[in-house]
Amino acid sequence: MTRPPVKATLTEMDEQRPVSEADARLATELGDTVAAVVDALRQGGHVPAELNTVRLATRMRAVADAALQQCVDRAKAAGHTWQEIGDALGTSRQAAFQRFGKPVNPRTGVEMTVNLLPDAERRALEVIEAWRSGRDEELIAQFDDTMRAQLPPERLAQTWPQLTSLVGAYESCGDPVVRPFGEQYTVVNVPLEFEGGPMTGRVVFDTQGRIAGLFVLHPGAMGAAPGHPEA
């Protein structure tokens, strides 16, 4: 009696595949960067060296992100589902697709161009931190015209205290998920933990890097489209 074939999980070894030049270059760059960070951390600490370590660690993170994207692409090409990939990443399939997926135009079958704001993850975390810390002038300086009209200083100052009165004190945040919305916006969803439970912070940037939307949403009630807060 023969058994039907069973698809391998992400933890099992796949059969050996030829290594592409791109994979080989990425692996070399990642190895070199990690080695440089390890060497820097093992050396004694003094100001110039520590600043260089920060630069190296930043570079390592960027290369690691590229490596993770490549690994996800290979897993998808091997036939694994977004649910399996999400499980391996410790996130939902939706979050995995939003971060790593490459949308295809259903009419043409051609991969859609994705224009994301550079460094959107870091910028969104800085926006959330400024918001909760009460650095309102810093935020308003980044607003687009509509945001400035809808969230003047006196109203912006009320938003975070009103939020904590409903969900309790802020505790921590998770890894941001970045996705495009049309050709004009980059949407960043940031998992937030409050005393009363999880929420999702959403920061929307336009193509010029201005803040076009700023929200805190219930995870189960997140809409797809970004937009300016309603008055």
N, C-alpha and C positions, 0 to 999 in steps of 0.2 A: 504494500500500500504506500503510495507516494503522498507526501504532504504538499500543499500549495506553497509557493514561494512566499517568504515573509520579508517585508522590506526592513532593512537594517535601521536601527535607531541612530541618533546623532552621536551616541557614546561608543558605537561599534566602529571597528576599522573597516573602511572601504578598501576595495582592491586598489592596488597601486596605479596611479594615473601619472602621465607625463607632467612635469612641472613646467609651466609657462615661463617665459622670460620676465613677464610682469610680476608673477608670484615670486620668482627667484630674487628679483631686485627688491621687492617689498620685504621679503624675509631677511635679506642682508641688511637693509636699512634699519629694520626693527631691531635686529640683533646688535648692530653697532650702536644704535641709540641707547638701548637698554644697558649695554656694557659701559657706555660713557656715564650714564646716570649712576650706576652702581659704583664705579670708580670714584665719582665725585662725592658720593655719600660716605664712602669709606675714608676719605681724606679729612684732615682737620678743617674746622670751620673758621673762616674769616670772611669779611664782607664781600670782596670781589668774587671769591670762589662760590659763596652762597648765591649770589646773583646769577652766576653762570649755571649753577645747579638748577635754579628756577627755569632758566631758558632751556636747558637740556630736558628737564621734566616736561615742559610744555611741548617741546618737539616730540618727546616720546609718546605723549598722549595723542598728538595728531597722527603719528604713524600707527599707533595702536588702533585708533579709530578707523583708519584706512584698512588695516589688516582685518578688523572685525567685519567691515563691509564686504571685503573680499571673501571671507569665510562664509558669511551669510549667502552671498551670491553663489558660491560653490555648493552649499547645502541645498539651496533652492534648485539649482541646475541638476542636482543629483536626485531630485524628486521629493524632497521633504516638504511638508506643508508648513504654512505660517504658524499653525498651532504648535507643531513640533519645534520650530525655530524659536517661537516665543517661550516655550517651556524651557529650552536650553538657555535662553537669555534671562529667565526668571521674570518674564513679563507676559502681557496678553498678546494674542496673535495680532490684534488691531494695532497695539503700540509697536510691535515688531515690524509690521508692514509700513506703518506711518514713518518709521525711522529708516528702514532699509529697503523698502519696496521701490520698484520703478514702474510707475503707472503707465499703462499702454492705452492709447486712443482706441476705443472699441470700434470705431468706424474704419480706421485705417490700419490698425494693428501695429502702428509705429510707436515706439517708446516716446512718451511725452517729455518735452524739455522741462527740467526742473531748475528754476532760478531761485536759490535760497540765499538769504542775506548771510554774508560771511560772519562766522563767529556768533551766530544767533543764540546758541545755547548759553554762552557766557553772558551775553548782553541781557538775556531774559532773566538770568539769576541775579544780575546786578539790579535790574529793575525791581524785582520782587524784594530784594534786600533794602533798596532805597525806599520802597513803598512802606514796608513794615517798620522801618526805622524812622519814618516821618521826615525824610529828606525831600519834601514836596517840591521845592524850587528846582532841585536836580531833575526830578521827573518832568515837571512842566516844561523845562527847557528842551525836552526830547519829544514833546507832544506835537502831533500835526495840528492844523488849524481847527479841525472839527473837535478833537479831544480838548483843546484849550477852551473852546466855547462851551462844551458840555461838562467839563470838570474844572471849573475855576478853583483857585487856591482854597477858598473857604469850604467848598464842597469836597475837594480831594482830601482835605484834612480830616473829614468825618468818616471817610470810607473804611479805613482799617479798624478804627475803634468800633464802628458799627458791626464789622465782620466778627471781631473777637467777642462781642457781646452775644453773638448767635452761636459760635462754634468753639469758644474758649480760646485759651492762649495758643499761640503758634509754637510748634515744637521742632519741626525739621522739614527738609524738602528732599525730593528724590531726583533722579536723573531726568533732565528735560528731553522731550520728544519734539523734533522739528519737522514740519511739513510745509509744503507750499499750498497756497490757495490762489488759484488762477495764476496770472502773470504779475500781479501787483503786490501780493502780500506773502510774508513768511509768518507762519503761526507756530508758536512755541508753547507746548503744554507742560507744566511743571507740577509733579505730584507734591502736594503739601499735606503735612500732618498737623492737625490741631488737637487740642485737648478733647474736643468733642467728636473727633473722627477725621477721616481723610477728605480732602477737597482737591481741586485742580486749579492751579493758577494758569491763566492764559494771557500771553503777551503777543500782540499782533504788530508786526513791523511792516512799513511800506518799503518800496524799493530804495528810498533814500535813507533808510534806517530810523525813520521817525516812528514813534509809538502811535499806532492807529487804533489800538484796542487794548483794554486792561480789565481783566475779569478774575473773579474767583467763583468756580462752578462746582456743583455736586458732580462727582465722577459719572453717575448714572444719567445725568441730564445734560451732557455736553452736546451742543449742536455742532454741525459740521462747518458752518460758515462763520468767519470772523466778522466783527463789526464794532462800531463805536458804542460805548455804553449808552443806554437809553436814559433820558432825563427822568 
